[in-house]
Amino acid sequence: MDRRLLGLSNTLPLLLRDGRAVARETPTEGVWRQLALAYQLAASFATRAGYPDWAFAAVEKQPAAARDGDRVLEIGTATGYVAAPLSERLGSDRVVSVEIDAALSQRAAATLADHGFSPRLVVGDGAEGWEEGAPYDRLISTCALRHIPYALVRQVAPGGLIVAPPARAFWSGAPVRLSVEDNGIARGPFRGGASYMPMRSHRLPDAGPVDSGTARPWEAVTDPGHLLGLGFALYAGARLPGVTMSHAEAGTAVTVWLQDAAGSAAVAATGESVGECGERNLWPEVEAVYAEYVTLGQPDGDSFGLSVTPTGQEVWLRSPRTVIAAV
Ligand SMILES: C[S@@+](CC[C@H](N)C(=O)[O-])C[C@H]1O[C@@H](n2cnc3c(N)ncnc32)[C@H](O)[C@@H]1O
């Protein structure tokens, strides 16, 4: 078997030769490491400049629209691009924005002042929110979170909303919109699509190096192209914790990469046999989860939701009572 596998970037091509994975230009594990890094970025880094759309949707559109008099906490001030319309809509005195990078916060303060806005800009770790300004009616995180810290839920008043993009290992670019209930539980659906830069302390760990010496072929039953929907990403992310997935498309051909933290990996391309490395056979695991997903009627991304309690969080399907997994 001799086959070219496309990397996320064409500068990282690999060949699978006689069942062994080797890098085309530099046959070292370093390339696998670079790919692993690329997977991580692909899974968690912003791939489109979509954030203002949904962040603004929380301000301007139903059903997350802010109401006159609402107080808003934004996590991730960066340029102030989101803090500005929030300040315009609600008044600067009703907007708090937390940024971990002091230089960015300072620059945003100057830009915002130039435009006549003076929201409260806090330099700190947004994972802790900003207790002093609580309770808030709306909380918008413009950096991705691996889990919603309960400290944030506590700072939002009952009836208030939290809009945040989770950062999951398995590809899934869907912000979640949670309502905070009287009992202190935040629940709500995933809505739309957007991928964001992760909060610093929520970055995914580097995937372990893949042992290409263990490379072996595996016959695929499922076309990798079937795995690309947001609904499946949310389902598989809950069912296969710690497994990253990324993909590339060339015309109708799709290549999918899977990897876990212990260095198992699988590469599957349309119409070709799969390359597996490491202890786990990730491809049949993903195929089994895909079969479950088909049995469930292939629900789309909006069918899934998240509940956040003081002790953890759960992904559910269609109703908070139908929990898929604690995540
Ligand atoms: C996609 S940018 C946010 C864009 C921003 N809302 C704007 O209007 O330009 C994500 C920001 O989150 C910040 N960030 C990362 N980790 C953070 C943390 N723990 N607390 C607060 N901000 C954080 C980053 O420094 C970065 O500026």
The ligand as a Gaussian input file, in Angstrom:
#p B3LYP/6-31G(d) Opt

LIG

0 1
 C      -11.076000      35.727000      20.393000
 S      -10.342000      36.841000      21.518000
 C      -11.706000      37.810000      22.046000
 C      -12.130000      38.852000      21.067000
 C      -12.692000      40.058000      21.770000
 N      -13.935000      39.832000      22.436000
 C      -12.793000      41.268000      20.876000
 O      -13.838000      41.907000      20.884000
 O      -11.836000      41.584000      20.170000
 C      -10.020000      35.891000      22.978000
 C       -9.380000      36.683000      24.066000
 O       -9.472000      35.918000      25.264000
 C       -8.344000      36.251000      26.053000
 N       -8.177000      35.259000      27.105000
 C       -7.583000      34.036000      27.048000
 N       -7.621000      33.436000      28.235000
 C       -8.245000      34.285000      29.083000
 C       -8.583000      34.227000      30.454000
 N       -8.268000      33.173000      31.216000
 N       -9.232000      35.283000      30.993000
 C       -9.547000      36.353000      30.242000
 N       -9.248000      36.470000      28.944000
 C       -8.605000      35.451000      28.364000
 C       -7.219000      36.274000      25.036000
 O       -6.101000      36.971000      25.556000
 C       -7.905000      36.964000      23.861000
 O       -7.675000      38.330000      23.915000

